[in-house]
Amino acid sequence: MADRSLLSGNEAVAAGACDACATIGVGYPGTPSTETLECFACLGGVYAEWCTNEKVALEVGLGASCAGARTLVTMKHVGVNVAADPLFTAAYTGVGGGLVLLAADDPGMHSSQNEQDSHYYGLAAHLPVMDPADSQEAYDFTRAAYGISEEFDVPVMVRSTVRISHTKTPVVRDGAETFERKPYEKRPDKWVMMPLYAKERRKDQLARIERMQAWADACPYNKTELRERSTGIICAGAVYHYVREALPEASVLKLGVTYPLPADTIAEFASAVDAVYVLEEASTYLADAVRSYGIAVTEPPCGAHRAGELSPEAIRSAFGVSQPPHPDAAENVPPRPPALCPGCPHRIVFKELSRLKAIVTGDIGCYTLGALAPLAAMDACVDMGASVSMAHGMELALADEEHRPIVGIIGDSTFGHSGLSSLVSTVYNDGAGTICILDNRTTAMTGRQGNPFNGVGLQDRPARELEIDRVVRALGVEDVRVIDPNDLDAVRSALKEATMATERLSVLIFKRPCVLLSRERTEPYFVANCTGCGVCISLGCPAIGKESETGLAYIDADMCIGCGQCAQYCRFNAIVR
């Protein structure tokens, strides 16, 4: 009997790679892709590692492929931006062993700073892109992608979205296939991309595109489902299931290969229906491509969906179809914005930056939550490593003016990802200002993975822990301090001294483990004789609340971990054990 399991899309991609005899997996954690490499690492006979960033991960994967190994590289959509440099050239070099890149997109921006469509990277770099619609297809497509990669001598992108990555559906695995790894062969004409060789590889790429185009029309991954002919919908990935639920009578062309698009298949489908609609998330990639074939694309009668995730409800609304009955949403439900955890070591730092009225350039990670009320201590957050670079840019722009302190704030994993190179640039250009590195000993927001500065690797292998303060000093920064972020007086003093020394660059390392690493709790605090001043409330700790009738503060003993941050702020000594 076949092995039937309930797997998420991420787990299915890992299983498909393993059953295709991929032996090396590399990546950088980022929701919604993270669990893929973690699952791959738990499978037998494989090697897996977290790299410092996505560019490095793809380069490691490409090196393994060059040596003949089948390789899995994982990242989220914005990580593909970081990896774009080697990605475009890998489309010239091709592969040795098959190389599959998982790009996990995040329509609706559940855990991302933008909403982008990785299809465009396939189009621009001329890489095959496969769009699974459920976990079974995530397994099947990933498994097949290795053979496709080797057949066309090109990396293959498997594009997922948050619903595919995190939804569990049944998967039947076929068992490991037979793969004979080829020995490494010295081929500078293939792997050395200097102009002499790159020009010939470009010719190979153009010939490959023609062969891939013919393959796209003949492959089994695009499926035409003709039903009622007045409405024909072209879609891919999770959107297919939304369409089937919302418009069960509509004809559908479900695309499993979204680059190159099957031009003949699309034309045949368009000729078989009265009107063609294209439903997709985050972009107009598919619609623009269909129009480029001279096919008219009709807009849904009640307006197209342009932002966020699609859903059956959104599709019914777009086509003017009545919604099934459902209970009304409860009224007056209070909002529940995300917040730093009780006892988070970042909280006091943000509170003190707010008190200083500093201009704070932030970065990607848990500390992004420092932008929200009541802390409201962050002014910018763009991408990984941008905090350090933007702080330097602000210092340059405001150098001749009296201005508020400018502080860049970044986490330990993000500092290793791309903040380090930003700091090198600031030091090289003799920049000034204050950089705060929040070292909570983990890559927290994506699930507490390892990074170069906590020395934790995948698969329990030994890994080296780099010391942030020694690395920063080695770059030439003289004012480097390590501070306990739970010590209010130390944090306040360090920030005040650093921001007042406007002629030099100061790096403050606030070092304390994430509270979710050990989950240790001490005796909780409680509020006695509250004066109602509200200072403890302004910390934004989820364990601290305010009585609706009296306005006095209270502490939820079940949530309090006993960190004592609030007690340090209470001038009236009303918060006690």
Phi, psi and omega in degrees: 000140182295148177285112183245123184228157173263110186234148168286166176301321178297315178296323181292321176298316179299317181294319179297320178295316180297316181289343173271007178072027168289129184247351181230129177232132181221157179177186172229135185294138177189122179294131016256026185263344198306313188296341183301308182289326177297320177291317179302320183296337182272354181274154186285146172073022181235161174242134180221145177209147168277135176257169183293329175202178186289326177299312179298318181301314181294323179293321175297315179298321180292323176297317178296320178296317178303324180278359174107355182276145169281134193226142174247129178238128186237143178191165173271177189300317180289339173293331178295329175300316181293324183273003187299326183301300178292334183298314183293325179283329176298334176291341174272308184297324189078202188232169166257277166281156182304140180235122179244129177253117172274119174247110184260108181277161185229067175301135184092351176052051178295329182210044186212162181269353175206174180236100183235166186242114183290350175307324185296332176290322175299316179297313185289322183266354181062050176252139173301137178236129179242134185244094176290147181256352177198183185292325178298316178291327176300319176292308184297315183293318180296315179300315181289332187298331181292318176294322178296319179300315181285326179297317183260000178057057184201145171298150178241133177264126167260115183261122176248170170230172186303324181288323177290316183299321191250356178267137180262129175223163183295143178225131172255120179268144184265358184086166185291137177274171178270126180221125177254111182292129179279144178292153179298137179233129179291119183219075180299330179295339179262325191249347179261102188269059166272160187309322182306314183270327183297326180297322177288323179293329176297320177297319177299320180297317181296319177295322179296320181300318178297318180292322179293325179298315178296320178297319182301323179285336184259344187290160183274007189269351175254128188234128177262128179236101182268124176230238177292128194272355182289334183234120176240124186243129174257129183204177180207160174064214184299334181300330179304315182291326176297318181296316182296326178284319185281320185230072188295340181268351184287149170283144186224135165254108181265116182267120173266333174250118184250356163206129352288148180285144180282089188302315182293319179297318179296317179296319179297318179296316181298324180288344183266352182235162182282323182217138180255127174243144176241122180245125182205168182247144167077349181195184173242031183304307183292316182298316180296321181293318180297318178297326181295341176272008179081019181257130179287130177252123182269136176282144176305145187301331183253019175106145182276154178269122187245337184226144177082181179288149167279166178201163175304322181295318180295322180290317176302316180297318181296329182259009177068027180267135182295144180278147175295153181297143178207154180294147178293147176294145179298145180268156175058033176281124182294145179292152178232075180294155177295154182212155172300144183297155170304129180082006180302130182290354178275342194297312183296323179301314180292322178299318181288325175296324177294319178296326179284350186055039181285151167275117188246118172267119187258186185215183185273127179153186180305325185293350172302332180295347175293351177282340187273154175295148007271353181291312175044052188243023179227137186251342182206146173204112188244304181200177183298124178089351185292336183302315182291315182294316182292325176299319178296318179297320177294320177299320179295317184289331185251016186301326185262013183236155169284123184215167176295157177302142177249124185228128171264138184229132188210152179270171184293315180293318179293327176298317176292327182296303183207356177289331181297315179293326177295319179293322176303317180295320179295316179296315180303321181267018175056044180284161178239185178112191184233129175243127177253123176255115181269096185266093178261018170070020181193171170264089200285310192295332181268005174120019173068058175269171179283164175203170185300340186258002167242352173069021180259123179251170175286158173062023175058027176278153174299140178219153182268136177263118176274145181262118187301315184297322180289323177297315182294319178297323180296337178282348180108005176282125184270322181268091180234125181227145176250125187232145172281115185289352176270359179260100185304312183298319181292319179295313182298316181294315182295316180295320181295315181294317184293316183286339177279337180273074189287349183271354184228167176264126178242137176239117179253124181253110180266104193248113175195137185296147171306139183294342180274354179288310182257336182055033178282142178232141171247182183302128184291160175269162171217164184262124177238130177058050181297137178267349180079022182290332174087003182296318181295326177297325184290352175284340179071025178283128181298341180280348183254128179231180181229129178297130184294328184276317185263339184076007181273152183279152172218161178240129177281110185296334179288332181265332183294132178256002176080029183288331178082009180299314183296323180297327179291336181270343185281110182288344185257007180053037182269353179252116189224167175294000000 
